[in-house]
Amino acid sequence: MRKILLVLGLFPATIGFAQKKANPQKYAATITEEDLKTHLYIIAGPEMEGRETATEGQRKAAAYLEEQFKKLGLLPGNNGSYQMSFPVYKDSLIGAAMKVNGQDFSLYQDFQPNPRMTRNGDYYFSEFVFAGHGLVDGSRDDYNGLNVKGKAVLILDGAPADYKSEQKGMMAPSGMFGKYQKAVEKGAAAVLIVSNDFPRKVGAAPANMYVNLYAAEQNAALYNVSSKVAEQLIGSDWSGITANAKNTASPAKVYKANLMLQMSKKVQFLESTNVLGYVEGSDKKDEWLVVTAHYDHLGKRGNVIYYGADDDGSGTVGIVEMAEAFAKAKAAGHGPRRSILFMAVSGEEKGLWGSAWYGDHPAVPLEKTTANLNIDMIGRVDTERKTADTLNYVYVVGDDKLSTELKPLSEGMNKKYSKMVLDYKFNDPNDRNRIYFRSDHYNFARKGVPVIFYYDGMLQADYHKPTDTPDKINYTLLKKRAQLVFYTAWEMANREQMMKRDLEIPTMTR
């Protein structure tokens, strides 16, 4: 009896040993160009209508992915369900009015509110603060000496010639939402940004979707206004301000004016979903590896479809093929020791919504999650890349953060199997693109889970354009990159210990 017990006692260890020694190349070979292409022409096809979050196209894509996970034999990853829903909201503007010192102004001709940032109701101000360009950046603060708490703030669009910054985009100090955010931080109750694109088309720039309807503090109202409104507010000083605004900072000042703002909107309650399926592990099945890619894209603009074949149809079909490879390995008796959760994420293009929801409502314990491998665009070649390795590279991001074990493991598996050029360009702390903070892995990293992000670079010709189509994908390169992630996942799922968490969590600074 003792001998029998001894053999049985050793059996789990024998399984673990056999699994670690199994050759993953046999299963990596099931990730094929033909299968990737078949899936991608569906995911990034016209029927999916660009897969915009909380639309019919996104729901069709989610249903397709769920069907694939079921066919592969993956188990439902969210408490018995293959989908994890999260709330999405969208505003419809019903009406708006603006009056300055008794003079009425016209919606779209002279002003336009941002419904997302502005609450239903009326505002009445007897004075306002002019804060120049509203720039707050390092040593510069256009609000210096001003008290704007509870007040309306008027600021100019853009930046003067004497202001220099490498930060770009809407959230940069000179961008609209960057300026708005700083005004909110200063305590403004309403923000009016003088814009040069009036009059506007009726119904132009409809409200975006959002997820944070409920908030501890309510937003300040946000309006774009014409120079005609600004002149009525400021009076005779306006001509001097406009004459100098392009070249240098405009002096801040408090002005008296009766300003009325009114807005009415309807809030639409929508929903989107992440799609989750998992391969159950063996002796370490209570520990997890999570592999992600976002399946949403930009949807339709009128009748024009933004197909999103590379961004991120390529990553989405990559995780489907990896899921198949691990499912086949398990069926052959070589399944992973840890459970592997494959998650196709929605809402990434809107602001990492689906992964943020998962990070705050995880389907599996984050403390038991060894790592997250995230894929966002792996089917094309960086148009800014001028080196000779354009058909054998991938950008690897985040492997120098959170765990000292990430890079050695990643490089070891690449050297052993894939032999690709691993480019660490976007690991640079001074990377102005801040790629590390711009895809779904960040919502694992902010919770302390070690992450590696795989990325093909900046596609200037087709990025976020209708021309990002399946026919432009390099399927040989897509396969090779997907196989690299598979090999890395194989090692992470089968090694003895979870990945160390021995480095500080990076924080995003503006």
VMD Tcl script that draws the C-alpha trace (Angstrom):
set ca {
  {0.00 0.00 0.00}
  {2.83 2.43 0.82}
  {4.40 1.90 -2.59}
  {1.08 2.59 -4.33}
  {0.60 5.77 -2.31}
  {4.13 6.86 -3.13}
  {3.46 6.48 -6.83}
  {0.16 8.34 -6.56}
  {1.83 11.04 -4.52}
  {4.39 11.60 -7.23}
  {1.81 11.63 -10.03}
  {1.01 15.39 -9.94}
  {4.69 16.26 -10.01}
  {5.13 13.92 -12.96}
  {2.33 15.69 -14.80}
  {3.93 19.06 -14.11}
  {7.27 17.78 -15.37}
  {5.72 16.35 -18.53}
  {3.86 19.56 -19.22}
  {6.97 21.66 -18.87}
  {8.90 19.33 -21.18}
  {6.19 19.17 -23.87}
  {7.28 20.85 -27.08}
  {5.17 24.00 -27.61}
  {6.24 24.27 -31.27}
  {3.70 21.60 -32.22}
  {0.88 23.77 -30.86}
  {2.32 27.08 -32.03}
  {2.17 25.62 -35.54}
  {-1.63 25.55 -35.26}
  {-1.52 29.37 -35.40}
  {-1.68 29.68 -39.17}
  {-1.87 32.47 -41.70}
  {-4.96 30.90 -43.25}
  {-6.88 30.81 -39.95}
  {-5.80 34.33 -38.97}
  {-6.92 35.62 -42.36}
  {-10.27 33.81 -42.18}
  {-11.08 35.27 -38.77}
  {-9.86 38.76 -39.65}
  {-11.90 39.08 -42.83}
  {-14.94 38.45 -40.62}
  {-13.96 40.57 -37.60}
  {-12.85 43.48 -39.82}
  {-15.50 42.87 -42.47}
  {-18.39 45.15 -43.43}
  {-20.96 43.18 -41.42}
  {-19.26 44.24 -38.16}
  {-19.61 47.93 -39.15}
  {-16.35 48.97 -37.50}
  {-17.21 47.44 -34.10}
  {-17.79 50.74 -32.28}
  {-18.45 50.28 -28.57}
  {-22.12 49.90 -27.59}
  {-23.32 49.53 -31.19}
  {-24.86 46.68 -33.16}
  {-21.55 46.07 -34.92}
  {-19.77 45.57 -31.61}
  {-22.49 43.18 -30.45}
  {-22.12 41.14 -33.64}
  {-18.37 40.91 -33.11}
  {-18.88 39.86 -29.48}
  {-21.27 37.12 -30.57}
  {-18.76 35.86 -33.13}
  {-15.96 35.73 -30.55}
  {-18.17 33.96 -28.03}
  {-19.05 31.40 -30.71}
  {-15.35 30.80 -31.43}
  {-14.52 30.35 -27.74}
  {-17.35 27.82 -27.40}
  {-16.20 25.90 -30.48}
  {-12.70 25.66 -29.05}
  {-14.04 24.27 -25.79}
  {-13.04 27.25 -23.67}
  {-14.97 27.58 -20.43}
  {-17.02 30.74 -19.79}
  {-14.74 33.26 -18.10}
  {-17.14 35.47 -16.17}
  {-19.05 33.52 -13.52}
  {-20.65 31.16 -16.01}
  {-20.95 33.68 -18.85}
  {-18.72 34.36 -21.85}
  {-19.49 38.08 -21.68}
  {-18.87 40.75 -19.07}
  {-21.13 43.77 -19.50}
  {-20.38 47.32 -18.40}
  {-22.54 50.46 -18.58}
  {-22.10 53.11 -21.26}
  {-23.92 56.43 -21.51}
  {-24.52 58.84 -24.34}
  {-26.10 62.30 -24.37}
  {-28.55 63.79 -26.84}
  {-28.73 67.57 -26.86}
  {-32.33 68.79 -26.64}
  {-31.67 72.53 -26.54}
  {-29.32 75.28 -25.36}
  {-29.30 79.06 -24.93}
  {-26.74 81.79 -24.17}
  {-27.27 85.42 -23.29}
  {-24.63 88.11 -22.52}
  {-25.81 91.44 -21.05}
  {-29.25 90.80 -22.47}
  {-28.07 89.86 -25.98}
  {-29.12 86.42 -27.22}
  {-26.67 84.21 -29.12}
  {-27.49 81.30 -31.40}
  {-26.60 77.65 -30.95}
  {-24.07 76.50 -33.58}
  {-23.79 80.03 -34.95}
  {-22.16 81.53 -31.86}
  {-21.74 78.78 -29.26}
  {-21.94 75.06 -28.65}
  {-22.03 73.25 -25.30}
  {-20.30 69.94 -24.69}
  {-23.19 67.81 -23.37}
  {-20.87 65.24 -21.81}
  {-19.25 67.83 -19.55}
  {-22.28 70.03 -18.96}
  {-25.19 69.24 -16.66}
  {-28.82 69.98 -17.35}
  {-29.83 73.36 -15.99}
  {-29.24 77.11 -15.95}
  {-26.19 79.14 -14.94}
  {-26.27 82.87 -14.12}
  {-22.96 84.71 -13.59}
  {-22.52 88.43 -12.82}
  {-18.80 88.30 -13.61}
  {-16.22 86.01 -15.21}
  {-12.45 85.52 -15.26}
  {-10.44 85.88 -18.45}
  {-7.41 83.57 -18.06}
  {-5.56 84.14 -21.32}
  {-4.84 80.82 -23.05}
  {-5.51 78.88 -19.85}
  {-2.10 77.17 -20.01}
  {-0.74 75.37 -16.96}
  {2.52 73.59 -17.73}
  {5.64 73.40 -15.58}
  {6.70 76.91 -14.65}
  {3.83 78.50 -16.57}
  {0.43 79.11 -14.97}
  {-1.98 81.48 -16.71}
  {-4.15 81.38 -13.56}
  {-1.40 82.79 -11.36}
  {-2.95 85.09 -8.78}
  {-6.51 84.38 -9.95}
  {-9.32 82.95 -7.86}
  {-11.70 81.12 -10.21}
  {-13.48 78.91 -7.70}
  {-17.18 78.77 -8.57}
  {-16.73 81.25 -11.42}
  {-17.06 81.22 -15.20}
  {-13.69 81.22 -17.00}
  {-13.07 82.45 -20.54}
  {-9.90 81.21 -22.29}
  {-8.45 81.41 -25.77}
  {-8.02 78.39 -27.99}
  {-4.55 77.11 -28.89}
  {-1.30 78.66 -27.67}
  {0.82 81.75 -28.42}
  {4.06 81.50 -30.41}
  {6.20 81.91 -27.28}
  {4.81 78.68 -25.78}
  {6.63 75.43 -26.59}
  {5.67 71.90 -25.56}
  {6.28 68.40 -26.91}
  {2.90 67.23 -25.63}
  {0.27 66.92 -28.32}
  {-3.40 66.09 -28.51}
  {-6.61 67.14 -26.78}
  {-5.27 66.38 -23.28}
  {-2.02 68.36 -23.74}
  {-1.79 71.71 -21.88}
  {-2.71 73.52 -25.10}
  {-5.46 71.04 -26.05}
  {-9.12 71.70 -25.35}
  {-9.60 69.02 -22.71}
  {-6.20 69.68 -21.17}
  {-7.23 73.30 -20.65}
  {-10.65 72.30 -19.40}
  {-9.15 69.89 -16.87}
  {-6.84 72.55 -15.45}
  {-9.72 75.01 -15.13}
  {-11.71 72.34 -13.28}
  {-8.75 71.71 -10.96}
  {-8.70 75.44 -10.21}
  {-12.38 75.27 -9.23}
  {-14.13 76.81 -12.26}
  {-17.90 76.31 -12.50}
  {-18.05 76.94 -16.26}
  {-15.36 77.03 -18.96}
  {-15.82 78.97 -22.20}
  {-13.18 78.38 -24.89}
  {-13.01 80.91 -27.73}
  {-12.90 78.94 -31.00}
  {-12.37 80.09 -34.58}
  {-14.62 77.55 -36.30}
  {-17.98 79.29 -35.96}
  {-20.53 79.13 -37.41}
  {-20.77 75.33 -37.20}
  {-23.06 72.88 -38.92}
  {-26.27 72.18 -37.04}
  {-25.79 69.08 -34.94}
  {-22.02 69.10 -35.47}
  {-19.78 67.14 -33.09}
  {-22.43 65.02 -31.32}
  {-21.75 64.04 -27.72}
  {-19.35 61.18 -27.19}
  {-20.16 58.11 -25.15}
  {-18.85 57.90 -21.60}
  {-18.87 55.59 -18.60}
  {-18.63 57.79 -15.52}
  {-22.17 59.16 -15.24}
  {-22.02 58.98 -11.47}
  {-19.25 61.02 -9.88}
  {-18.35 62.29 -6.42}
  {-17.97 65.78 -7.89}
  {-19.88 67.15 -10.86}
  {-18.07 68.59 -13.88}
  {-17.88 72.24 -14.74}
  {-19.91 73.27 -17.78}
  {-17.91 73.38 -21.04}
  {-18.80 75.62 -23.97}
  {-17.07 76.61 -27.19}
  {-17.91 80.20 -28.11}
  {-17.25 82.47 -31.07}
  {-15.14 85.64 -31.04}
  {-18.45 87.53 -31.30}
  {-19.47 86.17 -27.87}
  {-16.01 86.92 -26.45}
  {-16.16 90.50 -27.67}
  {-19.56 90.99 -26.08}
  {-18.19 89.62 -22.80}
  {-14.88 91.52 -22.72}
  {-15.81 94.73 -24.48}
  {-13.20 97.23 -25.70}
  {-10.24 95.15 -24.43}
  {-11.02 92.42 -26.96}
  {-9.30 94.09 -29.94}
  {-6.03 94.39 -28.02}
  {-6.23 90.79 -26.85}
  {-6.76 89.45 -30.35}
  {-3.92 91.57 -31.74}
  {-1.36 90.08 -29.35}
  {-2.77 86.61 -28.68}
  {-0.82 84.82 -31.44}
  {2.55 85.98 -30.18}
  {2.50 86.18 -26.40}
  {0.49 85.54 -23.26}
  {-2.66 87.62 -22.78}
  {-3.08 89.35 -19.40}
  {-5.63 87.77 -17.09}
  {-8.44 89.88 -15.69}
  {-11.83 89.75 -13.95}
  {-14.67 91.30 -15.95}
  {-18.22 92.25 -15.03}
  {-20.92 90.84 -17.32}
  {-24.31 89.21 -16.96}
  {-23.82 85.78 -18.48}
  {-26.64 83.25 -18.80}
  {-26.04 79.65 -19.89}
  {-28.83 77.11 -20.36}
  {-28.72 73.52 -21.57}
  {-31.08 70.54 -21.73}
  {-30.05 67.01 -22.67}
  {-31.28 63.42 -22.57}
  {-29.03 60.67 -21.19}
  {-29.15 57.37 -23.07}
  {-28.34 54.21 -21.10}
  {-26.32 51.75 -23.21}
  {-24.12 48.71 -22.62}
  {-20.99 47.06 -23.97}
  {-19.21 43.78 -23.22}
  {-15.84 42.09 -22.89}
  {-15.71 38.49 -24.14}
  {-13.97 35.98 -21.86}
  {-13.13 32.30 -22.14}
  {-10.51 30.20 -20.38}
  {-8.48 27.02 -20.58}
  {-8.40 25.44 -17.14}
  {-5.00 24.69 -15.68}
  {-3.89 21.55 -13.88}
  {-1.95 21.64 -10.61}
  {-1.90 25.47 -10.51}
  {-5.39 26.07 -11.87}
  {-6.17 28.66 -9.17}
  {-3.44 30.88 -10.61}
  {-4.06 32.75 -13.85}
  {-2.47 34.22 -16.92}
  {-4.66 36.76 -18.77}
  {-4.18 37.37 -22.51}
  {-6.00 40.39 -23.95}
  {-6.68 42.30 -27.15}
  {-9.36 44.90 -27.81}
  {-11.92 44.04 -30.48}
  {-13.68 47.41 -30.67}
  {-12.81 50.09 -33.23}
  {-14.26 53.41 -34.44}
  {-17.44 52.20 -36.12}
  {-19.08 54.15 -38.95}
  {-19.12 57.81 -39.92}
  {-22.19 58.09 -42.10}
  {-21.80 55.23 -44.58}
  {-18.02 55.04 -44.23}
  {-16.77 52.05 -42.21}
  {-13.61 52.21 -40.14}
  {-12.63 48.55 -40.44}
  {-9.83 48.42 -37.84}
  {-8.10 45.39 -39.35}
  {-4.78 46.06 -37.65}
  {-6.21 48.14 -34.79}
  {-7.04 45.79 -33.26}
  {-8.50 43.08 -35.41}
  {-4.99 41.66 -35.68}
  {-4.62 41.26 -31.92}
  {-8.16 39.92 -31.59}
  {-7.68 37.11 -34.09}
  {-4.27 36.49 -32.54}
  {-5.80 35.61 -29.16}
  {-8.43 33.42 -30.84}
  {-5.66 31.42 -32.50}
  {-3.66 31.25 -29.26}
  {-6.73 30.02 -27.44}
  {-7.07 27.27 -30.03}
  {-3.41 26.29 -29.62}
  {-3.73 25.96 -25.83}
  {-7.05 24.11 -26.16}
  {-5.41 21.59 -28.49}
  {-2.46 21.21 -26.11}
  {-4.85 20.47 -23.26}
  {-6.78 17.94 -25.34}
  {-3.48 16.17 -26.04}
  {-2.59 16.03 -22.35}
  {-0.22 18.99 -22.43}
  {-2.50 21.67 -21.02}
  {-1.13 24.57 -19.00}
  {-0.45 24.30 -15.28}
  {-2.07 27.68 -14.67}
  {-5.45 28.61 -16.06}
  {-5.31 30.99 -19.03}
  {-8.06 33.58 -19.48}
  {-8.45 34.95 -23.00}
  {-10.29 38.27 -23.03}
  {-11.38 40.32 -26.03}
  {-11.91 43.81 -24.64}
  {-14.36 46.51 -25.70}
  {-14.17 50.27 -25.18}
  {-10.41 50.59 -25.64}
  {-10.74 53.26 -28.31}
  {-13.03 55.27 -26.02}
  {-10.55 55.31 -23.13}
  {-9.66 51.75 -22.02}
  {-13.20 51.30 -20.67}
  {-13.57 47.54 -20.82}
  {-10.22 46.79 -19.21}
  {-10.82 49.50 -16.60}
  {-14.09 47.81 -15.72}
  {-12.33 44.46 -15.51}
  {-9.57 45.94 -13.35}
  {-12.19 47.13 -10.86}
  {-14.44 44.04 -11.23}
  {-12.01 41.21 -12.05}
  {-13.38 37.82 -13.08}
  {-10.37 36.11 -11.48}
  {-8.33 37.37 -8.50}
  {-5.72 39.94 -9.52}
  {-3.43 38.75 -6.73}
  {-3.54 35.30 -8.35}
  {-2.89 36.68 -11.84}
  {0.74 36.01 -12.76}
  {0.76 38.45 -15.70}
  {-1.19 40.08 -18.51}
  {-0.01 39.77 -22.12}
  {-1.76 42.42 -24.21}
  {-1.76 42.69 -28.01}
  {-2.79 45.87 -29.81}
  {-1.81 45.98 -33.52}
  {0.55 43.23 -34.70}
  {-0.32 42.89 -38.40}
  {1.50 45.73 -40.12}
  {4.87 47.48 -40.34}
  {5.69 50.82 -38.70}
  {5.86 53.40 -41.48}
  {8.37 55.39 -39.41}
  {10.73 52.43 -39.11}
  {13.70 52.71 -41.47}
  {15.81 49.71 -40.39}
  {16.27 46.51 -42.40}
  {14.35 44.34 -39.91}
  {10.88 45.58 -40.82}
  {9.62 42.06 -41.51}
  {10.99 40.53 -38.32}
  {10.36 42.88 -35.38}
  {7.80 43.74 -32.75}
  {7.74 46.55 -30.20}
  {7.75 45.14 -26.68}
  {6.48 47.54 -24.03}
  {6.41 47.25 -20.23}
  {8.76 44.30 -19.77}
  {11.13 46.51 -17.75}
  {8.41 47.46 -15.27}
  {6.72 45.79 -12.29}
  {8.79 42.57 -12.45}
  {12.50 41.96 -13.03}
  {11.57 38.53 -14.40}
  {9.60 39.77 -17.40}
  {12.42 40.74 -19.74}
  {14.60 37.61 -19.16}
  {11.60 35.35 -19.74}
  {10.45 37.26 -22.82}
  {13.92 37.37 -24.37}
  {14.59 33.74 -23.49}
  {11.49 32.47 -25.28}
  {12.17 34.71 -28.28}
  {15.76 33.52 -28.54}
  {14.70 29.88 -28.26}
  {11.78 29.90 -30.70}
  {10.94 33.10 -32.64}
  {14.24 34.95 -33.08}
  {12.54 38.28 -33.74}
  {13.97 41.74 -33.13}
  {12.43 42.95 -29.86}
  {12.38 46.73 -30.04}
  {12.14 48.62 -26.72}
  {11.69 52.09 -28.20}
  {8.46 52.72 -26.31}
  {9.88 51.68 -22.94}
  {11.66 55.03 -22.81}
  {10.26 57.01 -19.83}
  {10.49 60.11 -22.02}
  {8.41 58.57 -24.82}
  {6.11 61.45 -25.75}
  {3.55 59.00 -27.17}
  {3.19 57.43 -23.68}
  {2.37 54.09 -25.31}
  {2.69 52.26 -21.97}
  {-0.43 54.06 -20.72}
  {-2.51 53.82 -23.90}
  {-3.71 50.23 -24.17}
  {-5.53 47.73 -22.00}
  {-2.49 46.31 -20.21}
  {-2.33 49.55 -18.21}
  {-5.47 48.61 -16.27}
  {-3.67 45.48 -15.10}
  {-0.42 47.34 -14.43}
  {-2.12 49.98 -12.28}
  {-3.29 47.11 -10.06}
  {0.24 45.71 -9.79}
  {-0.08 42.84 -12.31}
  {3.10 42.44 -14.44}
  {2.40 43.17 -18.10}
  {3.94 42.90 -21.54}
  {2.42 44.81 -24.44}
  {3.02 43.86 -28.10}
  {2.66 46.51 -30.79}
  {3.68 47.12 -34.41}
  {4.06 50.90 -34.33}
  {2.70 54.07 -35.90}
  {0.85 53.48 -39.17}
  {0.61 57.06 -40.34}
  {-1.19 56.28 -43.62}
  {-4.00 54.12 -42.19}
  {-4.11 54.57 -38.40}
  {-7.72 55.27 -37.35}
  {-8.75 55.63 -40.98}
  {-11.20 53.65 -43.14}
  {-8.20 52.32 -45.08}
  {-7.08 50.01 -42.21}
  {-8.40 46.94 -44.05}
  {-7.65 43.16 -43.94}
  {-6.00 43.11 -47.37}
  {-3.14 45.25 -46.04}
  {-2.17 42.85 -43.25}
  {1.12 40.97 -43.48}
  {-0.21 37.59 -42.39}
  {3.22 35.97 -42.22}
  {4.37 38.62 -39.78}
  {1.07 38.48 -37.88}
  {1.51 34.73 -37.41}
  {5.09 35.08 -36.22}
  {4.20 37.76 -33.67}
  {1.20 35.77 -32.40}
  {3.42 32.71 -32.02}
  {5.94 34.75 -30.01}
  {3.18 35.75 -27.58}
  {2.06 32.10 -27.45}
  {5.55 30.88 -26.51}
  {5.80 33.57 -23.82}
  {2.37 32.59 -22.48}
  {3.37 28.92 -22.51}
  {6.35 29.58 -20.26}
  {4.40 31.89 -17.93}
  {1.59 29.36 -17.56}
  {3.92 26.43 -16.84}
  {6.80 27.82 -14.77}
  {7.01 26.90 -11.11}
  {6.44 30.35 -9.58}
  {4.21 33.27 -10.46}
  {6.00 36.30 -11.88}
  {7.67 38.37 -9.18}
  {6.24 41.78 -8.38}
  {9.40 43.53 -7.28}
  {9.29 46.91 -9.05}
  {7.20 49.99 -8.32}
  {3.97 50.62 -10.19}
  {4.55 53.37 -12.79}
  {2.19 56.33 -12.59}
  {0.95 58.45 -15.46}
  {1.90 62.12 -15.30}
  {0.67 64.82 -17.61}
}
mol new
graphics top color blue
foreach p $ca { graphics top sphere $p radius 0.5 }
foreach p [lrange $ca 0 end-1] q [lrange $ca 1 end] { graphics top cylinder $p $q radius 0.2 }
display resetview
